[in-house]
Amino acid sequence: MPISRTLLEHLVEASPDIVVATDRDGTVAYYNDGARENLGYAREEIMGQFVARLYPSLEEARRVMAAMRSAANGGSGRIVNFPTRFVAKDGHEIPVAISGVIIYDDQRSEKGTVGFAKDRTNIIRKDQLALLGEVAVGLSHEINNPLSVITNQLTLLERFVAELEDPRQLERERGRIDIIKHEVKRIEEHLQRLYQMAQGEHYASTPYLGDARMIDLSETSRAAEGPLKGRWVLVVDDDAAVRDSVAEILRAEGCHVDSAADGRQALARLERAAFDIVLSDVVMPAMDGYELFQEVRQRYPGTQVVLMTAFYYDKDHVIKRSQMEGVAGVIFKKPVDPARLRQTLKALVSSPRPAPFSH
């Protein structure tokens, strides 16, 4: 049974694709519901307007018309799945594939055009996900082997370090080894995250440089909604690598983080701004963690102090004395295990957070 003209018009009007027709001068003469939903313009905003308004530039509109008149894109007077971009009312560009024809009268003079444009955003995204999957497999293969070599060498290095006689040197070198292990683990987690994203239906991206964006491999958005979000934490450690790694963990939880290399620097930071928590190493030059704890307790009683140490062996009874005098918590083993750090700090912030202020 032949389809009536009325039914055909209803089908075109209800199409989810963008359907636009123009007269011989390029003025929009037809604009369907799919175009309105995709582009955001009401029908009265576009009807009677020059069709180039829907393109990023007049040059792009002319490029599409030139392609329609060429025989290279589906035959003279037509185009099939021709790639271009439309601009929505809110200003964002939509990648589309246009299939359209030039309409002629009986004398073969042009009367206008009609085109069907399909939004290619989801198609492009699926192509990107497929590429991402290939990248993930390639990276895993190329990076896991060097990571295995690094891990094996670290095991040998640990045996050498264990023979050191100076306790402070032993602590320092073990800390550095643990930092390397932590970073190796992070690389492995990022590779796994990349692979998982490639298997899913979406991925996140974040601004990088200029207009460039990069894939966001972090999973901080959910974590940043937890009880540590918005807390002010001061990280104090004479080892820059430890300071940076701890600060990174805390920022991923939504904390505002500042750092200091020793107790004196920490007191200078505390003079300028208020912090909910001071997270400090025990063994530091100039002023150790115990001395810093005493100063903070006296000057800023509303600020809690958590001490970090690499050893369970408390030679100078620093940890024991601090606990007896009310230190908020102790975290053994540096660099800090992220789960243990989060657990310890979350237990301290159940009370309402004071508003930040300046001393």
N, C-alpha and C positions, 0 to 999 in steps of 0.2 A: 504494500500500500504506500503510495507516495506521501511524503511529509508535506503538510500544508505550510504556506508561507507564515501564517500566524504561529504555528507550532515552532517553526524554525526560529522565528524572532524571539519567542519565549526561551528557547534553548540557549540562544546567543546571549540574551539578557541575563540569564541565570548562571552563565559560565563563570567559574572561579578565576579564569584567565582574564587578562586585560584585553579588551576588544575596543579598538578605536578606529573610526573611519574619518576621512578628511575629504574636502572638496578639492577641485583642481588647484586652488590657491594655498592649500595646506591648512585650511581652517578646519577645526574639529567639528564634524557634523554628527558624530555618534560616539557615545561614551557609556559603556555598560556598567552594571553593578559590580562586576569583578574589578573593573578599573577603579571604581570609587573605593572599594574595600582595600585594594592593594596600594593605591597612591594617596588616598586620604582626601582628595579633592571632591567636593560636591559637584553634581552634574552642571549646575548653573555657573560654577567657577571656571569650567573648562570649555563648555559648548561655545562656539564662536571665537575661541582663542586660537592663535597660531600654534600648530602642533609642536613646534620647537620648544615650547614652554615645558614639555614633559621630558626633555632631554637635558643633559648637563651643559650643552652648548649648541649654538646654531650649527657649528661645524659637524657635530655628531649627528644631528638630524639630517644634514645634507649627505653625510656618509651613508646613512641607511637608505636614503632615496636613490643615491647613485648605485648602491648595491642592488636595489630593486629593478633598476633599469639595465643592469648588466646581466649577461647570460651565465655568469660564473657562480651564481648563488641559488640555483634552482631553475634557471631559465629566464629569458627576457621577460620583464614585467612581473616578476615574482621573486620572493626570497623564502628560504626554508631554514628555520632554526638559526637565524642570523643573530650573532651575539652583539648586544649593545647594553646600554644602561639607561634607566629612567630615573627621574628625581621625584621623590614623594613630596607632599606638601610640607612635611616637617624638615625637609632638606637632605634626608639621607638618600643615598643612591641604591637602586635595586638592580642587580644584574638580571637581564632578561634575554630570552631567545625569541625573536620575532619570526613568525611566518605570515606572509601577507602578499597581496596582489595589487597591481594597478588596475583600476576600472576604466574601461574604454567605452566610448559611444559607438554608434554604427559606422562612423567615419574614422574610427581608430584614433580619435582624439582623447586625451586623458580627461576623465571626469573626476577622478579622485583616487583614494586608496582605502583599503581596509586591511587591518592587521590584527593578528592574535599574538599576544606576548605572554610567555610563561615565565613566572618568577623562578630564577635558577639558584636562589640562595641555598635551598636545601640540597640541590644536586651538587653544587660546589662544595658544600660542607661535607657531604658524603665522600666526594672525591678526596677532600683534604684528610678525612678520617682514614681512608684507604691508604693514602700516602703516609700518614702518621703511623699506621700499623707497620708498614714496610720499614720506616725509619726506626721504630721501636725494636723490631727484630734485628735490624742491622746493628744498632747501637749495643744491644744486649750481647750480640756475638762478639763485636769488636772490643767492647770495654770489659766484659766479664773476665776474659783471660788475663789482661794486665792487672785487674783487681785481685785475682787469685795469686798472682806473683807478689803483689804488694803485701797481701795478707800473710803469705808464707814467709816473706822476709821479715815482717814484723814479729812473727813467732820466734825466729832466730834472734832478732834484736832483743826481745824480752829476756831471753836466756842470758845474754851478755849483760844487760842492765841489772838483772837480779844479783849479779856478783859484785855490784858497787858497794863499797863499805860506808860511804858518807850518806846518812839517812836523808839529808836535804837534797843531795844530788839524785839519790834514788827516787825520791818523791817527784822531783822535777822531771826526770827522764821518763818515769812511768806515766806521768801526766801527759807528756808529749805523745807518747805511744798511744795512750787512750784517745787523745784528740784525733790522731790519724785514723784509728779504728772507727771512731764516731763518724768521720767524714767519709770513709769508705762505705760505711753502712748507709749514709745519706745518699751517696751515689747509687747504691743498689736499690734503695727505696724509690728514688726518682725514676730509675729505669722501669721498675715495676709499675709505678704510677703511670708512666707514659704508655706502657703496654695496655694497662687497664682502660685508659682513656681511648686508646685506639680501638678497643673492643666494644665500646659503648656507642651511644648515639649523639654524644655531644662532648665538647671540650671547652675549657675556659682559656681566655687569653688576657694579657695585661699589657699596658703601654710599655715600650722599651725606649727607643730613641726616635724623636721626631714623630713621623706617622707610622713607624714600624711597631709591630706588636710581637709578643712572644708567648708561647704556650705557658700557662700558669700550672706548674707541677705541684704547687703547694696544696695542702688540705687545711688551710688555716681559717677558712670562712666559718666553718662550724665551731672550731675551737675558740675563735675570737668572741663567741657569744657566751662563753663560760664565766665563772665567778671572778676570774682574774682580769677580765676585760676592763680597761680603764684604770687599773691600779698603777701606782707610781713605784717603781723598784729601782734601787741603786745597787749596782753590781760592783764589788770591790775585790780586785785580785791583781797581784803584780805580774801575772802571766797574761799578756795581751790575748793570746789564743783562747785561753779559758774565758776571759771576759767576753770576747766576741761570741763564742759559741753559746754561753749562757744567755747573753743578751738576745741572740737570735731565737732561742727557745721561748723566751719570755715574750718577745714581740709577736711571735706566732700565736700566743695566747691572748693577744690584744693589750698587753701591758705597755705603759710608757716607761722606757728604760734609759737610764743614764749610767755612766760607769766611772770608776776611779781606780788608779793604779796602787794606792795605798791608803792607810787610815787618814792621813792628813788631808789628802785630796778629797776623800769622802766627806770629812767634816766641812771642807770648803763648799762642796756641793750642797750639803745640808743647810748651810747658812743662807743659800740663795733660794732654795725651794724645799717644799715638804715632800716626803716620801712615805708611802705606806709601809714599805719593807726595805731593809738593808740586807743584802745577801753578800756575805763577806768571807774571804779566805781566812784561815787561822794564822798561818805562817807568812808574814810579810815584813819587809824592812821598814824602818822608821817607826811604825806603829802597827802592832799585830792585831788580829781579830778580836782578842779578848779586851785589849785596851780600847779599841774602837767601840766595842759593845758597851763598855763602862761609860764612855763619853756620850754615846747616843742615849743611853738610859737616863743619864743625868740631864742632858740638854734638851732632848726631844722624847719625852716619855711616851708620846703617842705613836712613835715609830718602832716597829718590831724588827728584831735582828735575828737573822738565821746565819749560822756559821757553816763553812764548808771545810772539810779536811780530807786528805788523801789516805789517812791511816786510821784504823780502829785503835791502834796503840797510841794512847794519850800520854806521852812522856812527861810533859810539864803540867799535866792535869788541867789544861786549858779548857777542854770541853766539859769536864766534870765541874770545874769552878763556875763556868758560864751557865751551865744548866742549873746549878744550885742558886745562882743569882738571878735567874729568870729569863735566860735567852729563849727566844721563841721557838727555835728548832735547830737541829743539827743534821747536815747531809754529809754522809761519809762517801768517800771515793770521788776523785776528780779525774776527768771532767764529769760533770754531774749527769747522772742518768735522767733523761727528760721526763720519764714517767714518775720517778721518785721526786724530782723537783716540782712537777705540777701538783702531785699529791700533797707534798709538804706545804706548799704555799696556799693551795686552795683551802686547806684546813685552818689557815690563819685569817682568812678574809670573809668569814661568815657574817661578821658584823657589818653594818652599813659603812660604805666608804666615805671618809671625810672629803670635802671639796678641796682641791689643790689650792695652795696659797703661798705667798712669799713671806719669808721671815723678816 
